[in-house]
């Protein structure tokens, strides 16, 4: 559970920087990811309506695959598109966090073998 809380804290920090989301103190709550997705979807919806360029720059910087973005945008409803993009952003950020943690622990293990 500590690993999950750590990942969530990193996720909130990264999303806060990328999408100007407010940091939440409720990381330990059961519905935290759902609340984060709602807050993120609201911000994505705002960007979809008002600043496409900035949204796509953010998605590029976060490294969400273009094919996934295109699929998420195939809906005719902006709210649904925003929800889909929010889910993709969260999934990608969690994937990057886990990859960094994996390589970090491998480096620590390799240093101990020297």
C-alpha positions in Angstrom: 0.0 0.0 0.0 2.9 2.4 0.7 4.1 1.8 -2.9 0.7 2.8 -4.2 0.5 5.9 -2.0 4.0 6.9 -3.2 3.0 6.4 -6.8 -0.2 8.5 -6.3 1.8 11.3 -4.7 4.2 11.4 -7.6 1.2 11.2 -10.0 -0.5 14.2 -8.4 2.8 16.2 -8.4 3.4 15.5 -12.1 -0.2 16.2 -13.1 -0.2 19.3 -11.0 2.8 20.6 -13.0 1.6 19.6 -16.4 -2.1 20.5 -16.1 -2.1 23.0 -13.2 -4.3 20.8 -11.0 -4.6 21.5 -7.3 -2.8 19.0 -5.1 -5.1 16.9 -3.0 -4.6 15.8 0.6 -6.9 12.9 0.2 -4.4 10.5 -1.4 -5.1 7.7 1.1 -8.9 7.8 0.4 -10.4 4.9 -1.4 -11.9 6.9 -4.3 -8.8 9.1 -4.8 -8.1 8.0 -8.4 -11.8 8.5 -9.3 -11.7 12.1 -7.9 -8.4 12.7 -9.6 -9.9 11.6 -12.9 -12.9 13.9 -12.5 -10.7 16.9 -11.7 -8.4 16.0 -14.6 -11.3 15.5 -17.0 -12.6 19.0 -16.1 -9.3 20.5 -16.9 -9.0 18.6 -20.2 -12.5 19.6 -21.1 -11.6 23.3 -20.6 -8.5 22.8 -22.8 -10.5 21.0 -25.4 -12.9 24.0 -25.6 -10.4 26.8 -25.2 -6.9 25.8 -26.1 -6.5 22.7 -28.3 -2.9 23.5 -29.0 -1.9 23.6 -25.4 -3.7 20.3 -24.7 -2.0 18.6 -27.5 1.4 19.9 -26.4 0.8 18.6 -22.9 -0.3 15.2 -24.3 2.9 15.1 -26.4 5.1 16.1 -23.5 3.4 13.4 -21.3 4.0 11.0 -24.1 0.5 9.7 -24.7 0.5 7.8 -27.9 -1.1 9.7 -30.8 -3.2 6.6 -31.8 -4.7 6.5 -28.4 -5.5 10.2 -28.4 -7.1 9.9 -31.8 -9.2 7.0 -30.6 -10.2 8.9 -27.4 -11.4 11.9 -29.6 -13.6 9.8 -31.9 -16.7 10.5 -29.7 -19.0 13.4 -30.6 -19.4 14.4 -27.0 -16.6 16.6 -25.5 -17.3 15.3 -22.0 -16.7 11.8 -23.1 -13.5 12.8 -25.0 -12.3 14.6 -21.9 -12.9 11.5 -19.7 -11.1 9.3 -22.2 -8.1 11.6 -22.4 -8.0 11.9 -18.6 -7.9 8.1 -18.3 -5.1 7.9 -20.9 -3.1 10.6 -19.0 -3.4 8.8 -15.7 -2.5 5.5 -17.2 0.6 6.9 -19.0 1.8 8.8 -15.9 1.5 5.7 -13.7 3.3 3.6 -16.3 6.2 6.2 -16.4 6.3 6.3 -12.5 6.6 2.5 -12.3 9.2 2.4 -15.0 11.4 4.9 -13.2 10.9 3.1 -9.9 11.9 -0.2 -11.6 15.1 1.3 -13.2 15.9 3.1 -9.9 15.7 -0.2 -7.9 17.8 -2.0 -10.6 20.5 0.7 -10.4 20.6 0.3 -6.6 20.9 -3.5 -6.9 23.6 -3.2 -9.6 25.6 -0.8 -7.4 25.4 -3.2 -4.5 26.9 -5.9 -6.7 30.0 -3.8 -7.7 
